[in-house]
């Protein structure tokens, strides 16, 4: 049973990240669609009366690594992430 939650998470994570890779602009429109695809597995588990903390944890354990891996490998937004972190660190050093 746990395997199905992990597989559903992997599928949702991959589909949502690939959707954003194919339709990257404008982010304000695609961001909510991207999030809805990512969370659709949780909604499906809720309606099937299978949503528990355990099943949601296994779903996210499958979805997040795949999702973030696609973000960094396919979309190549690691440089953007590093730029945002750099800017935030600069704000911390302001008087």
WOPE-V34410 format. One record per helix or strand of 3 or more residues. SS is the DSSP state (2 for helix, 1 for strand). FROM is the first residue (numbers start at 0). TO is the last residue. If there is no record, write none. Layout:
BEGIN
ss: {SS	SS}
from: {FROM	FROM}
to: {TO	TO}
END
This chain:
BEGIN
ss: {2	2	2	2}
from: {1	26	52	77}
to: {21	46	74	91}
END
